[in-house]
Structure formats: structure tokens, C-alpha cells
Amino acid sequence: MTAPSARVSERIGSIAESATLAVDAKAKALKAEGEDVIGFGAGEPDFPTPENIVDAAVEAARDPRFHRYSPAAGLPALREAIAEKTSRDSGFAVEAANVLVTNGGKQAVFNTFAALLDPGDEVLLPAPYWTTYPESVKLAGGVPVDVFAGPEQGYRVTVDQLEEAVTERTKVLVFVSPSNPTGAVHSPEQVAEIGRWAAQKGLWVVTDEIYEQLTYDGVPFTSVASLTELADQVVVLSGVAKTYAMTGWRVGWMVGPQDLIKAASNLQSHATSNVANVSQMAALEALTGPQDAVARMREAFDRRRRAMVEGLDAVAGFSCPTPEGAFYAYVDVRGALGREVGGTTPQTSAELAEVILEQAKVAVVPGEAFGPSGYLRLSYALGDDDLHRGLDRIADLLGRG
């Protein structure tokens, strides 16, 4: 008699839980129990979706045309708008046929790796990285290869580091600027150098540009997809979630060569089919309608960014490089480890995050979720009052430097 098989497949059972969502869920659970918890965990703007976008969705919901199935790759008008936006903002000249509309940015990530990777293919993954990248790579049969860039270099990976990590099995480089979780932004010169290196190596480049509208201090966004050398081996990932405060609407996209987009569309036709039509029409309004709200939200994020860095740098043992993009601070907490805090002595950033949640009622995400231990990620997409209260609680617990 053969031994019974596991109830859950090894492939799915090996997936690590999303640390950011886990922290957010724990914070919300504590709030539901009556605890006054402040959450720096989820990268979710606290603003409501702009009214013109909501109005477009309401109108679409009343239109019987959108009560039916639509093309799996996306509504033609939205695909066209995304192509125009990508050509304009990323300098990557594409057409609607180069676009696949996905159920949020995460499906775009999964579709891309599923369409690109065969078992054993290696993916260079600059760290700190967003938690979903390595899990999507592994689900597709690939092997993530971490390339860590620390605070000493502004969390920006270099060509020399990538050269040391590349092997004959390397097929893809993931490139993210502005970065989640660090907020680092590569300069135009750095982007060009990395892009040309990847092209010379014959690698695919998967560039996540979902934070492209969120840069500060006059720092420009530069798309690696604008390099002509990469035109046939680059995939741009993005969506409306961060720029337009639309995390719950679940609209993302991937843009790339037509053969890859066709393959990913075939996959999506079996996995989910089309994205909800009402959400697609909301996304169309987001891209083509007034952009005033984007500027207002960016101003608020900038104000919170400066307050966040100042508050974190005031905590004993903390050192926080100033992020130039996105809405995250990635603070080096190695100087705070190994010290007694409220009756315990955390040795890792995961242990420190647990202490901060339990004793200060502040939820942060430990660096282990994004790469090596020794760091914390805090989102400044929450309200100003909560931001200041949360920083004060952390400083009260750990002491001021």
C-alpha cells in the first residue's frame, strides 16, 4: 500500500505568506479587539479614490455592456490608453497589442514569470525586494538569486554586483526604481548602465514601474524600458493602485513583446479571464481623466516622508536613508539589536518588530520579508496624525538617540 500523498501540493505548500499582508492583517485583528494599533505595514494610500474615477465606475456599472464577459487581455480602450501612457511616460513605444490588463499588479508579476521561466532558470533579484517577487519566481519553476545592496550604497544595486551574480542559467533581471521597500531611485546614468549590461548579457529585464509617479526632491523617474537595446527583451509592470489610491480595484498590467503578451494572455484566459469591467473603466478614467489628485497626494506623501525620516533618525540605534521615491522608509536598525527592550532582548529585526507591535502597539514589517535581517520597512501612506503618534511610540519604547 502506497503512502498517502500530502493534502497540499509541495509547490503551493512551500509558498511563504506575504509578510506585508500578514502584518497588516495582525494589526487590523488587534484593532478589532479594541487595541489602539497604528499600522505602518501595508503600502496602501489612506486617500479615497478620486471622485471622477468612482463616478466613471458607477456609470459603467449601470451599462449592460459591462455586465458580460470581455476580452481576457483587457478592454480595447484601456489597452490603448495603457499603451499611450507607457509610450509617453516610459519612453517605450508600444501598441495596444503589447498590453495585458491583469487582476492587480501581482497577477502581472506572476503572469510574467510564468511566461518567461523554465525550471532552473535563474532570476537576478536585487535586494531588498518586494516579498512577492521571489515567491512568483519559484512558483514558475525559477530560482531567485538575491543581490543585496545595503544602505551604504543607498540600496542601489551596481553592475559590478550583478556581474558577480550572473551565471549561464540566468535569464531575467528584475529592476525596480522607485523601489518597494526602500524608496531608492536609480539615476538616469545608473539605469542606462544596468540596462545596457543586461542587453549585452542577453537577459530579459522585468521592470516594475508602479511607483513611477512618486518621486521627490526633483529626482527624475527613468525607465529602463526606454533603452532601444532592450526593446525586444523588456517587460514593464504597473497598475493604478498606488498612483490613484485604487488598491482595492485590482487593475494592473504588463507591457512587452507581442509574443510574450499573447502567451501570458492565454494563461490568464484559463486562470481568471478578464478583469472586472467596472474596474477597467475606472482605470481608464484614472489614466485619461484629470490628474490633479495625483499631485495633491504626492505633496502629502512628500510631507510625511520628511516627517518619517526625521522621526526614525531620532530613535536610538536607528539610521534611515532619505527615500527618493515610493512611500516607504527602510530603516537600518542593526544598532538597536542586542539591547534590552521592555524585558526582552531582540536579536533580529523580526524579533524587534514583534516587540514594537506587542509593547508599542505599532505594526512595522521586518527586513527578513525583503532580504537580510537588520532592517524595518515603514509605509508613510497613512495619515499624518497616526504617523506622528506611531513614531513617538517607537521612540518612547526604544529611547531617543
Beta strands, then each sheet from edge to edge (+ up, - down):
strand 1: 38-39
strand 2: 99-102
strand 3: 122-127
strand 4: 143-148
strand 5: 170-176
strand 6: 204-208
strand 7: 234-239
strand 8: 252-255
strand 9: 328-332
strand 10: 362-363
strand 11: 365-366
strand 12: 375-379
sheet 1: 1+ 10+
sheet 2: 2+ 8- 7+ 6+ 5+ 3+ 4+
sheet 3: 9+ 12- 11+
end
